[in-house]
Amino acid sequence: MEKWVCTVCGYEYDPEVGDPDSGIAPGTPFEDLPDDWVCPDCGVSKDMFEKA
């Protein structure tokens, strides 16, 4: 699974870790994140991320 990086703040979404604080389980690919998921550090939407 590929990691994705926020182009605004540099937060890295690692699918193996998920985003437990937002209810995203480990093993969740970036493509499967809900459409309303936002960067936990700066709050931008998924379209502001690019593959690491």
C-alpha positions, 0 to 999 in steps of 0.5 A: 500500500502506498503512502500519501502526503499532504501538499499543504502541511506534509502530513503522511497518511500511512495505510498500515497505520490508518488514522485511529483518531478519525476512526480509520482502521489500520490497513485502510488504503487511501483510496478507501478513505471516506470522501469527507476525510480531511488531513488530521493536521491541517484539515484540507481535503483528500484532493490535496494529497499526492502519492509519496 
